[in-house]
Amino acid sequence: EFVKWGRFEKCDLLDESQLSSIVSHFKPDAVFHFAGLTSVAESVRSPALYHENNVLGSLNLIKAMKSSHC
């Protein structure tokens, strides 16, 4: 419902293979990343979850973009 034009692709940012495949297929000019976790209380309770999602997931996205010349 949030995608008005084009195709929606659902992907876990920790799945480097699928992420690279999607980025290389669509060859976007730009990417908006809204998948970050933001609860301070939860991040204190589960810092590894936040590191994995916010740092590693973002890094995977950046690497996929770089390899596809986005």
BAFI-3210 file (N, C-alpha, C; in Angstrom, 3 decimals, decimal comma, padded with zeros to 6 digits):
// residues 70
n [1|2|3|4|5|6|7|8|9|10|11|12|13|14|15|16|17|18|19|20|21|22|23|24|25|26|27|28|29|30|31|32|33|34|35|36|37|38|39|40|41|42|43|44|45|46|47|48|49|50|51|52|53|54|55|56|57|58|59|60|61|62|63|64|65|66|67|68|69|70]
n.u [000,813|002,122|003,712|003,400|004,152|005,838|007,514|007,263|009,775|010,514|012,949|015,358|017,781|020,011|020,394|022,584|022,943|020,357|019,753|021,798|021,125|018,595|019,234|021,098|019,473|017,422|018,876|018,922|018,838|018,994|018,686|016,513|016,711|014,829|014,782|015,813|016,132|014,749|014,232|015,334|015,275|014,872|017,208|019,113|018,495|018,837|021,421|022,912|021,048|020,341|022,786|023,264|021,035|020,967|023,642|025,116|023,156|022,797|025,387|025,517|023,621|024,846|027,152|025,959|024,826|027,145|028,497|026,767|026,974|025,353]
n.v [-001,203|001,148|001,636|003,385|003,602|001,447|-001,575|-003,401|-004,661|-006,949|-007,411|-008,736|-006,806|-008,067|-010,180|-010,566|-011,595|-011,663|-008,961|-007,727|-008,813|-007,644|-004,877|-004,811|-005,666|-003,685|-001,329|001,311|004,941|006,214|005,463|005,079|004,499|003,129|001,276|001,217|000,479|002,082|002,375|003,466|002,288|-000,439|-000,864|-000,756|-003,010|-004,982|-004,781|-006,103|-006,831|-004,334|-003,425|-005,343|-004,947|-002,099|-001,297|-003,420|-004,152|-001,706|-001,376|-003,577|-002,760|-000,443|-001,607|-003,196|-001,197|000,162|-001,826|-002,042|000,368|002,456]
n.w [000,000|000,380|-001,756|-004,612|-007,252|-009,450|-008,384|-005,346|-003,298|-000,884|001,561|003,773|005,279|006,187|004,572|002,399|-000,204|-001,452|-001,245|-002,773|-005,233|-005,737|-005,790|-007,897|-009,968|-010,216|-010,358|-008,966|-008,824|-006,447|-002,931|-000,218|003,156|005,559|007,571|010,114|013,603|016,490|019,261|022,321|024,878|024,245|022,794|024,763|026,220|024,234|022,708|020,705|018,763|017,768|016,796|014,824|013,053|012,551|012,045|010,672|008,770|007,417|006,416|004,668|002,783|001,771|000,638|-001,367|-002,933|-003,735|-005,219|-007,321|-008,513|-007,632]
ca.u [000,000|002,980|004,375|002,405|004,686|006,880|007,322|007,771|010,619|010,769|014,229|016,059|019,069|021,088|020,514|023,426|022,735|019,088|019,870|022,619|020,349|017,551|019,851|021,689|018,381|016,691|019,842|018,341|019,675|019,105|018,032|016,115|016,767|013,969|014,656|016,524|015,405|014,945|013,867|016,507|015,122|015,107|018,615|019,881|018,225|019,272|022,337|023,350|019,980|020,442|024,023|023,054|020,089|021,282|025,002|025,417|022,169|023,135|026,628|025,165|022,945|025,863|027,991|025,165|024,722|028,462|028,820|025,867|027,235|024,202]
ca.v [000,000|002,325|001,813|003,840|003,388|000,436|-002,855|-003,480|-005,824|-007,112|-008,077|-008,521|-006,171|-008,973|-011,163|-009,865|-012,138|-011,158|-007,514|-007,420|-009,188|-006,634|-003,603|-004,926|-005,813|-002,430|-000,256|002,596|006,135|006,569|004,533|005,608|003,396|003,420|000,031|001,296|000,348|003,381|002,429|003,526|001,283|-001,762|-000,965|-001,022|-004,415|-005,869|-004,024|-006,887|-006,719|-003,003|-003,386|-006,178|-004,317|-000,717|-001,141|-004,418|-004,026|-000,506|-001,654|-004,461|-001,947|000,414|-002,456|-003,566|000,004|000,430|-002,812|-001,797|001,741|003,302]
ca.w [000,000|000,439|-003,040|-005,588|-008,598|-009,463|-007,714|-003,982|-003,029|000,545|001,747|005,032|004,983|006,575|003,491|001,415|-001,546|-001,996|-001,319|-003,948|-006,414|-005,946|-006,175|-009,235|-010,937|-010,423|-010,601|-008,571|-008,773|-005,036|-002,014|001,089|004,124|006,711|008,321|011,386|014,872|017,139|020,674|023,194|025,941|023,664|022,392|025,979|026,539|023,150|021,859|019,536|017,769|017,169|016,012|013,634|012,133|012,181|011,528|009,649|007,698|006,643|005,695|003,553|001,779|001,153|-000,222|-002,548|-003,755|-004,307|-006,250|-008,469|-008,952|-007,278]
c.u [000,855|003,684|003,327|002,854|005,786|006,514|007,925|008,578|010,904|012,040|014,775|017,426|020,252|021,299|021,265|023,165|021,468|019,145|020,673|021,873|019,300|018,167|020,441|020,609|017,724|017,594|019,283|019,356|019,924|018,336|017,707|016,025|015,965|013,841|015,367|015,607|015,731|014,616|015,113|016,424|015,412|016,578|019,519|019,715|018,824|020,248|022,783|022,324|020,089|021,712|023,833|022,172|020,588|022,671|025,268|024,439|022,451|024,394|026,360|024,498|023,949|026,747|027,246|025,032|026,046|028,783|027,940|026,002|026,029|024,736]
c.v [001,265|002,614|002,169|003,583|002,349|-000,773|-002,805|-004,769|-005,864|-007,930|-007,749|-007,931|-007,039|-010,075|-010,512|-010,316|-011,594|-009,646|-007,096|-007,717|-008,128|-005,327|-003,695|-005,075|-004,471|-001,243|001,128|003,735|006,561|005,553|005,279|004,426|003,797|002,212|000,058|001,121|001,587|003,454|002,402|002,448|-000,120|-001,932|-001,229|-002,486|-005,365|-005,149|-004,795|-006,813|-005,389|-002,859|-004,159|-005,468|-002,957|-000,545|-002,132|-004,351|-002,824|-000,728|-002,566|-003,679|-001,057|-000,401|-002,859|-002,377|000,288|-000,550|-002,661|-000,393|002,657|004,606]
c.w [000,000|-000,882|-004,082|-007,012|-008,506|-008,636|-006,322|-003,826|-001,534|000,716|003,128|004,693|005,391|005,537|002,331|-000,014|-002,185|-002,179|-002,550|-005,234|-006,744|-006,448|-007,580|-010,312|-011,257|-010,727|-010,241|-008,629|-007,324|-004,205|-000,729|002,042|005,363|007,631|009,675|012,580|015,710|018,626|021,560|024,267|025,409|023,278|023,589|026,384|025,508|022,212|020,610|018,414|017,028|016,326|014,710|012,614|011,641|011,574|010,398|008,477|006,815|005,817|004,491|002,428|001,034|000,206|-001,485|-003,489|-004,466|-005,431|-007,492|-009,015|-008,749|-006,721]
res [e|f|v|k|w|g|r|f|e|k|c|d|l|l|d|e|s|q|l|s|s|i|v|s|h|f|k|p|d|a|v|f|h|f|a|g|l|t|s|v|a|e|s|v|r|s|p|a|l|y|h|e|n|n|v|l|g|s|l|n|l|i|k|a|m|k|s|s|h|c]
***
